[in-house]
Amino acid sequence: MIYSINYDLNRPGQNYTGLYDAIKSCGVWWHYLDSHWLVDTSLTAKGIWDKLSMHVDKNDRFLIVGITRDYSGWLPQTAWEWINSRTNKMAA
């Protein structure tokens, strides 16, 4: 399943290297937008959050949502290729 990980990191100057490494460890990932990642993983949204939560501050905000085949946007062609190559595995 592909999950969209969206966030606002609200502490200026905070080192979020651990968070980014934790996101990358969840599965095959794509990161083009500053505060947004796509991750293709066998984890659930809760499983992803369990891996990430130890790397964020209480004033940060997160939303982890599963992606369906109903999506649209304005992204580079390489982004759509990444998304389409993985969503083609999903049931309609």
VMD Tcl script that builds the backbone (N, CA, C; Angstrom):
set m [mol new atoms 276]
animate dup $m
set s [atomselect $m all]
$s set {name element resname resid chain x y z} {
  {N N MET 1 A 0.855 -1.184 0.000}
  {CA C MET 1 A 0.000 0.000 0.000}
  {C C MET 1 A 0.894 1.237 0.000}
  {N N ILE 2 A 0.481 2.246 -0.729}
  {CA C ILE 2 A 1.196 3.517 -0.713}
  {C C ILE 2 A 0.528 4.436 0.309}
  {N N TYR 3 A 1.345 5.033 1.150}
  {CA C TYR 3 A 0.856 6.003 2.125}
  {C C TYR 3 A 1.448 7.377 1.829}
  {N N SER 4 A 0.634 8.379 2.019}
  {CA C SER 4 A 1.054 9.766 1.931}
  {C C SER 4 A 1.361 10.237 3.348}
  {N N ILE 5 A 2.597 10.700 3.564}
  {CA C ILE 5 A 3.009 11.217 4.865}
  {C C ILE 5 A 3.184 12.721 4.712}
  {N N ASN 6 A 2.367 13.465 5.432}
  {CA C ASN 6 A 2.344 14.927 5.343}
  {C C ASN 6 A 2.595 15.505 6.725}
  {N N TYR 7 A 3.340 16.599 6.795}
  {CA C TYR 7 A 3.663 17.132 8.114}
  {C C TYR 7 A 3.996 18.614 8.076}
  {N N ASP 8 A 3.878 19.218 9.257}
  {CA C ASP 8 A 4.417 20.534 9.558}
  {C C ASP 8 A 5.371 20.325 10.726}
  {N N LEU 9 A 6.648 20.629 10.516}
  {CA C LEU 9 A 7.641 20.535 11.574}
  {C C LEU 9 A 7.825 21.941 12.121}
  {N N ASN 10 A 7.397 22.157 13.350}
  {CA C ASN 10 A 7.231 23.508 13.865}
  {C C ASN 10 A 8.353 24.016 14.759}
  {N N ARG 11 A 9.447 23.319 14.860}
  {CA C ARG 11 A 10.551 23.798 15.696}
  {C C ARG 11 A 11.707 24.233 14.802}
  {N N PRO 12 A 11.928 25.526 14.654}
  {CA C PRO 12 A 13.022 26.009 13.807}
  {C C PRO 12 A 14.375 25.477 14.285}
  {N N GLY 13 A 15.205 25.085 13.345}
  {CA C GLY 13 A 16.544 24.628 13.669}
  {C C GLY 13 A 16.644 23.210 14.194}
  {N N GLN 14 A 15.532 22.536 14.350}
  {CA C GLN 14 A 15.528 21.150 14.849}
  {C C GLN 14 A 16.169 20.230 13.813}
  {N N ASN 15 A 16.944 19.275 14.264}
  {CA C ASN 15 A 17.558 18.292 13.369}
  {C C ASN 15 A 16.588 17.125 13.188}
  {N N TYR 16 A 16.035 16.984 11.995}
  {CA C TYR 16 A 15.061 15.938 11.724}
  {C C TYR 16 A 15.659 14.779 10.927}
  {N N THR 17 A 16.976 14.632 10.946}
  {CA C THR 17 A 17.627 13.538 10.219}
  {C C THR 17 A 17.079 12.191 10.657}
  {N N GLY 18 A 16.874 11.996 11.950}
  {CA C GLY 18 A 16.327 10.741 12.460}
  {C C GLY 18 A 14.941 10.463 11.917}
  {N N LEU 19 A 14.119 11.496 11.797}
  {CA C LEU 19 A 12.776 11.346 11.239}
  {C C LEU 19 A 12.856 10.924 9.779}
  {N N TYR 20 A 13.685 11.597 9.011}
  {CA C TYR 20 A 13.800 11.269 7.595}
  {C C TYR 20 A 14.328 9.852 7.401}
  {N N ASP 21 A 15.273 9.440 8.225}
  {CA C ASP 21 A 15.784 8.066 8.157}
  {C C ASP 21 A 14.691 7.065 8.525}
  {N N ALA 22 A 13.853 7.407 9.519}
  {CA C ALA 22 A 12.754 6.524 9.915}
  {C C ALA 22 A 11.730 6.397 8.785}
  {N N ILE 23 A 11.424 7.493 8.105}
  {CA C ILE 23 A 10.500 7.431 6.969}
  {C C ILE 23 A 11.076 6.524 5.891}
  {N N LYS 24 A 12.342 6.708 5.573}
  {CA C LYS 24 A 12.986 5.898 4.538}
  {C C LYS 24 A 12.997 4.420 4.903}
  {N N SER 25 A 13.051 4.109 6.191}
  {CA C SER 25 A 13.102 2.707 6.623}
  {C C SER 25 A 11.754 1.997 6.519}
  {N N CYS 26 A 10.683 2.749 6.247}
  {CA C CYS 26 A 9.344 2.148 6.175}
  {C C CYS 26 A 9.109 1.374 4.880}
  {N N GLY 27 A 9.845 1.666 3.832}
  {CA C GLY 27 A 9.629 0.994 2.552}
  {C C GLY 27 A 10.240 1.785 1.416}
  {N N VAL 28 A 9.758 1.513 0.215}
  {CA C VAL 28 A 10.220 2.243 -0.966}
  {C C VAL 28 A 9.570 3.618 -0.925}
  {N N TRP 29 A 10.369 4.654 -1.017}
  {CA C TRP 29 A 9.849 6.001 -0.811}
  {C C TRP 29 A 10.136 6.910 -1.988}
  {N N TRP 30 A 9.345 8.000 -2.036}
  {CA C TRP 30 A 9.513 9.067 -3.016}
  {C C TRP 30 A 9.317 10.371 -2.263}
  {N N HIS 31 A 10.228 11.340 -2.460}
  {CA C HIS 31 A 10.170 12.608 -1.733}
  {C C HIS 31 A 10.528 13.743 -2.688}
  {N N TYR 32 A 9.531 14.522 -3.089}
  {CA C TYR 32 A 9.763 15.631 -3.991}
  {C C TYR 32 A 9.256 16.942 -3.395}
  {N N LEU 33 A 8.214 16.879 -2.601}
  {CA C LEU 33 A 7.658 18.075 -1.972}
  {C C LEU 33 A 8.254 18.211 -0.571}
  {N N ASP 34 A 8.496 19.419 -0.122}
  {CA C ASP 34 A 9.221 19.641 1.133}
  {C C ASP 34 A 8.639 18.887 2.331}
  {N N SER 35 A 7.353 18.951 2.538}
  {CA C SER 35 A 6.736 18.371 3.731}
  {C C SER 35 A 5.844 17.187 3.395}
  {N N HIS 36 A 6.250 16.402 2.406}
  {CA C HIS 36 A 5.416 15.303 1.946}
  {C C HIS 36 A 6.280 14.170 1.420}
  {N N TRP 37 A 5.962 12.955 1.810}
  {CA C TRP 37 A 6.626 11.747 1.300}
  {C C TRP 37 A 5.554 10.771 0.864}
  {N N LEU 38 A 5.858 9.946 -0.116}
  {CA C LEU 38 A 5.054 8.782 -0.449}
  {C C LEU 38 A 5.902 7.565 -0.104}
  {N N VAL 39 A 5.280 6.583 0.557}
  {CA C VAL 39 A 5.993 5.374 0.943}
  {C C VAL 39 A 5.149 4.168 0.558}
  {N N ASP 40 A 5.752 3.248 -0.182}
  {CA C ASP 40 A 5.125 1.978 -0.544}
  {C C ASP 40 A 5.595 0.959 0.489}
  {N N THR 41 A 4.679 0.459 1.304}
  {CA C THR 41 A 5.052 -0.356 2.459}
  {C C THR 41 A 3.980 -1.381 2.796}
  {N N SER 42 A 4.363 -2.385 3.536}
  {CA C SER 42 A 3.397 -3.354 4.059}
  {C C SER 42 A 2.893 -2.929 5.438}
  {N N LEU 43 A 3.447 -1.862 5.989}
  {CA C LEU 43 A 3.000 -1.353 7.280}
  {C C LEU 43 A 1.628 -0.702 7.158}
  {N N THR 44 A 0.918 -0.601 8.265}
  {CA C THR 44 A -0.320 0.175 8.322}
  {C C THR 44 A 0.035 1.625 8.637}
  {N N ALA 45 A -0.940 2.520 8.543}
  {CA C ALA 45 A -0.709 3.916 8.914}
  {C C ALA 45 A -0.248 3.988 10.374}
  {N N LYS 46 A -0.857 3.212 11.248}
  {CA C LYS 46 A -0.449 3.176 12.662}
  {C C LYS 46 A 0.970 2.649 12.806}
  {N N GLY 47 A 1.330 1.627 12.035}
  {CA C GLY 47 A 2.680 1.087 12.076}
  {C C GLY 47 A 3.715 2.118 11.646}
  {N N ILE 48 A 3.375 2.907 10.633}
  {CA C ILE 48 A 4.272 3.983 10.198}
  {C C ILE 48 A 4.418 5.006 11.316}
  {N N TRP 49 A 3.285 5.422 11.886}
  {CA C TRP 49 A 3.335 6.415 12.959}
  {C C TRP 49 A 4.159 5.903 14.138}
  {N N ASP 50 A 4.030 4.646 14.478}
  {CA C ASP 50 A 4.810 4.088 15.582}
  {C C ASP 50 A 6.308 4.235 15.332}
  {N N LYS 51 A 6.744 4.108 14.082}
  {CA C LYS 51 A 8.166 4.276 13.744}
  {C C LYS 51 A 8.607 5.737 13.747}
  {N N LEU 52 A 7.675 6.640 13.427}
  {CA C LEU 52 A 8.039 8.052 13.278}
  {C C LEU 52 A 7.863 8.874 14.545}
  {N N SER 53 A 6.923 8.498 15.376}
  {CA C SER 53 A 6.515 9.352 16.496}
  {C C SER 53 A 7.649 9.691 17.454}
  {N N MET 54 A 8.619 8.816 17.606}
  {CA C MET 54 A 9.722 9.084 18.537}
  {C C MET 54 A 10.692 10.147 18.008}
  {N N HIS 55 A 10.512 10.544 16.757}
  {CA C HIS 55 A 11.421 11.512 16.136}
  {C C HIS 55 A 10.802 12.893 15.952}
  {N N VAL 56 A 9.621 13.129 16.529}
  {CA C VAL 56 A 8.945 14.411 16.342}
  {C C VAL 56 A 8.704 15.079 17.687}
  {N N ASP 57 A 8.484 16.377 17.641}
  {CA C ASP 57 A 8.146 17.149 18.831}
  {C C ASP 57 A 6.632 17.201 18.992}
  {N N LYS 58 A 6.175 17.498 20.189}
  {CA C LYS 58 A 4.735 17.545 20.460}
  {C C LYS 58 A 4.026 18.655 19.685}
  {N N ASN 59 A 4.759 19.674 19.233}
  {CA C ASN 59 A 4.108 20.749 18.488}
  {C C ASN 59 A 4.140 20.515 16.973}
  {N N ASP 60 A 4.758 19.408 16.505}
  {CA C ASP 60 A 4.726 19.058 15.084}
  {C C ASP 60 A 3.362 18.473 14.745}
  {N N ARG 61 A 3.014 18.474 13.476}
  {CA C ARG 61 A 1.729 17.932 13.012}
  {C C ARG 61 A 1.978 16.919 11.907}
  {N N PHE 62 A 1.242 15.798 11.944}
  {CA C PHE 62 A 1.403 14.722 10.966}
  {C C PHE 62 A 0.062 14.214 10.492}
  {N N LEU 63 A 0.023 13.804 9.225}
  {CA C LEU 63 A -1.126 13.105 8.667}
  {C C LEU 63 A -0.592 11.999 7.772}
  {N N ILE 64 A -0.990 10.763 8.054}
  {CA C ILE 64 A -0.583 9.606 7.263}
  {C C ILE 64 A -1.856 8.995 6.690}
  {N N VAL 65 A -1.946 8.953 5.355}
  {CA C VAL 65 A -3.175 8.528 4.688}
  {C C VAL 65 A -2.829 7.546 3.576}
  {N N GLY 66 A -3.596 6.457 3.470}
  {CA C GLY 66 A -3.431 5.515 2.370}
  {C C GLY 66 A -3.899 6.112 1.058}
  {N N ILE 67 A -3.163 5.835 -0.016}
  {CA C ILE 67 A -3.489 6.348 -1.346}
  {C C ILE 67 A -4.351 5.325 -2.083}
  {N N THR 68 A -5.375 5.812 -2.749}
  {CA C THR 68 A -6.207 4.955 -3.591}
  {C C THR 68 A -5.861 5.232 -5.047}
  {N N ARG 69 A -6.616 4.666 -5.947}
  {CA C ARG 69 A -6.385 4.927 -7.370}
  {C C ARG 69 A -6.966 6.260 -7.815}
  {N N ASP 70 A -7.700 6.904 -6.944}
  {CA C ASP 70 A -8.304 8.200 -7.275}
  {C C ASP 70 A -7.390 9.313 -6.784}
  {N N TYR 71 A -6.531 9.814 -7.676}
  {CA C TYR 71 A -5.595 10.864 -7.315}
  {C C TYR 71 A -5.359 11.765 -8.517}
  {N N SER 72 A -4.924 12.980 -8.222}
  {CA C SER 72 A -4.646 13.940 -9.276}
  {C C SER 72 A -3.731 15.010 -8.710}
  {N N GLY 73 A -3.057 15.739 -9.563}
  {CA C GLY 73 A -2.207 16.822 -9.100}
  {C C GLY 73 A -1.286 17.311 -10.198}
  {N N TRP 74 A -0.364 18.187 -9.820}
  {CA C TRP 74 A 0.587 18.779 -10.736}
  {C C TRP 74 A 1.974 18.430 -10.220}
  {N N LEU 75 A 2.540 17.369 -10.786}
  {CA C LEU 75 A 3.849 16.862 -10.372}
  {C C LEU 75 A 4.690 16.561 -11.607}
  {N N PRO 76 A 6.005 16.413 -11.439}
  {CA C PRO 76 A 6.833 16.043 -12.585}
  {C C PRO 76 A 6.510 14.630 -13.061}
  {N N GLN 77 A 6.800 14.351 -14.312}
  {CA C GLN 77 A 6.507 13.051 -14.908}
  {C C GLN 77 A 7.110 11.903 -14.102}
  {N N THR 78 A 8.309 12.096 -13.556}
  {CA C THR 78 A 8.934 11.022 -12.775}
  {C C THR 78 A 8.117 10.679 -11.540}
  {N N ALA 79 A 7.434 11.663 -10.973}
  {CA C ALA 79 A 6.569 11.398 -9.821}
  {C C ALA 79 A 5.391 10.521 -10.225}
  {N N TRP 80 A 4.748 10.865 -11.342}
  {CA C TRP 80 A 3.597 10.066 -11.795}
  {C C TRP 80 A 4.031 8.652 -12.167}
  {N N GLU 81 A 5.202 8.525 -12.745}
  {CA C GLU 81 A 5.707 7.191 -13.067}
  {C C GLU 81 A 5.903 6.371 -11.801}
  {N N TRP 82 A 6.450 6.985 -10.762}
  {CA C TRP 82 A 6.647 6.287 -9.487}
  {C C TRP 82 A 5.307 5.863 -8.907}
  {N N ILE 83 A 4.363 6.795 -8.848}
  {CA C ILE 83 A 3.034 6.504 -8.291}
  {C C ILE 83 A 2.336 5.424 -9.109}
  {N N ASN 84 A 2.290 5.590 -10.434}
  {CA C ASN 84 A 1.576 4.640 -11.288}
  {C C ASN 84 A 2.197 3.247 -11.254}
  {N N SER 85 A 3.494 3.155 -11.143}
  {CA C SER 85 A 4.135 1.834 -11.111}
  {C C SER 85 A 3.749 1.052 -9.866}
  {N N ARG 86 A 3.374 1.753 -8.811}
  {CA C ARG 86 A 2.992 1.076 -7.577}
  {C C ARG 86 A 1.477 0.929 -7.429}
  {N N THR 87 A 0.706 1.904 -7.901}
  {CA C THR 87 A -0.752 1.797 -7.767}
  {C C THR 87 A -1.326 0.798 -8.743}
  {N N ASN 88 A -0.590 0.456 -9.787}
  {CA C ASN 88 A -1.074 -0.567 -10.711}
  {C C ASN 88 A -1.217 -1.919 -10.039}
  {N N LYS 89 A -0.525 -2.122 -8.898}
  {CA C LYS 89 A -0.629 -3.370 -8.125}
  {C C LYS 89 A -1.913 -3.421 -7.310}
  {N N MET 90 A -2.502 -2.255 -7.069}
  {CA C MET 90 A -3.644 -2.172 -6.167}
  {C C MET 90 A -4.935 -2.566 -6.889}
  {N N ALA 91 A -5.861 -3.053 -6.099}
  {CA C ALA 91 A -7.190 -3.379 -6.644}
  {C C ALA 91 A -7.902 -2.096 -7.037}
  {N N ALA 92 A -8.737 -2.158 -8.026}
  {CA C ALA 92 A -9.479 -0.972 -8.488}
  {C C ALA 92 A -10.498 -0.550 -7.463}
}
mol reanalyze $m
mol bondsrecalc $m
mol representation Tube
mol addrep $m
